[in-house]
Amino acid sequence: MKYIRITVGSLLVILGLILTIIPGSSFILLAGLVLVSVDYTPARKLLVAIQKSMSLGARKIDKLLLRRKYR
């Protein structure tokens, strides 16, 4: 089961990286990192860093949209 999880997770990470470069969804990258992070600590640290940056980006977009709405 571990090898299947790592293989599928690695494929999703690669596909997610390709779709991040080409316009697409980066959630596939997150799904792959979740699968791989179960077994590898560096992947878990990368997942936490990506989650923090996505959260920060979402907060910035929210502030921008709220300012635009009230102008």
LUMTORVO-981774 format. One record per residue (C-alpha): residue in one letter; x, y, z. Coordinates in steps of 0.5 Angstrom, whole numbers, padded with zeros to 4 digits, always signed. Layout:
<nodes>
aXYZ...
</nodes>
This chain:
<nodes>
m+0000+0000+0000k+0006+0005+0002y+0009+0004-0005i+0002+0005-0009r+0001+0011-0005i+0008+0014-0006t+0007+0012-0014v+0000+0016-0014g+0003+0022-0010s+0009+0023-0014l+0005+0022-0021l+0000+0028-0018v+0006+0032-0016i+0009+0032-0023l+0002+0033-0026g+0001+0039-0021l+0007+0042-0023i+0006+0042-0030l-0001+0044-0029t+0002+0050-0025i+0006+0052-0031i+0001+0051-0036p-0006+0054-0034g-0009+0049-0029s-0011+0047-0022s-0006+0047-0017f-0010+0043-0012i-0007+0037-0016l+0000+0039-0013l-0003+0039-0006a-0007+0032-0007g+0000+0029-0009l+0004+0032-0003v-0001+0030+0002l+0000+0023-0001v+0007+0023-0001s+0008+0027+0006v+0005+0021+0010d+0011+0018+0009y+0017+0023+0008t+0018+0029+0012p+0021+0034+0007a+0014+0033+0003r+0010+0035+0010k+0015+0041+0011l+0014+0043+0003l+0006+0042+0004v+0006+0046+0010a+0010+0052+0007i+0005+0051+0000q-0001+0052+0005k+0001+0058+0008s+0003+0061+0002m-0004+0060-0001s-0007+0062+0005l-0003+0069+0005g-0005+0069-0002a-0013+0068-0001r-0013+0074+0005k-0009+0079+0000i-0015+0077-0005d-0020+0078+0000k-0018+0085+0002l-0017+0087-0005l-0024+0085-0007l-0027+0088-0001r-0023+0095-0002r-0026+0094-0009k-0033+0093-0007y-0034+0099-0003r-0031+0104-0007
</nodes>
